[in-house]
Amino acid sequence: MVVLYRTPETTMRNTYLVCYDIRNDKRLRKVYKTMRDFGDHLQYSIFECQFTPIDLAKCRHTLSEIVKHNEDQVLFVDLGPTEGRGERVISALGQPYSPIGAPCIVV
């Protein structure tokens, strides 16, 4: 019998939008700083992340220790497999979307 294990290089990644609504400024800054380690900042409280199942669990666990569960909300929107998705296409209503080229400072 042959047992195959997936290595980190072959583990499938899914693209997620992580969106959050944090009611306290101190927790908001901590969530923002934490999310910078996991993905690309798209808007004030939205990050795009490429997660393996383990990455997703780590992110959820880390954020779980920061947020106040009865006041705050973090949404994980699974956009499907990263592989074969093509280029990122973002359209906007109102102000046009522009990638953030410089780090944002949350005060």
NORSULNOR-V943771 format. One record per pair of residues at least 4 apart in sequence whose C-alpha atoms are under 7 Angstrom apart, sorted by the first residue. I is the first residue (numbers start at 0). J is the second residue. If there is no record, write none. Layout:
# NORSULNOR-V943771
I,J  I,J
This chain:
# NORSULNOR-V943771
5,9  5,10  6,10  10,51  11,51  12,49  12,50  12,51  12,80  12,81  13,49  13,50  13,51  13,77  13,78  13,79  13,80  13,81  14,47  14,48  14,49  14,50  14,77  14,78  14,79  14,80  14,81  15,47  15,48  15,49  15,75  15,76  15,77  15,78  16,45  16,46  16,47  16,48  16,75  16,76  16,77  17,45  17,46  17,47  17,73  17,74  17,75  17,76  18,44  18,45  18,46  18,73  18,74  18,75  19,44  19,45  19,72  19,73  19,74  20,71  20,72  20,73  21,26  21,27  21,71  21,72  22,70  22,71  23,27  24,28  25,29  26,30  26,65  26,66  27,31  28,32  28,105  29,33  30,34  30,62  30,65  31,35  34,38  35,39  35,40  37,48  38,46  38,47  38,48  38,49  39,46  39,47  39,48  40,45  40,46  40,47  41,45  41,46  41,47  41,98  41,99  49,81  50,54  50,55  51,55  52,56  53,57  54,58  55,59  56,60  57,61  58,62  59,63  60,64  61,65  62,66  66,71  67,71  90,96  91,95  91,96
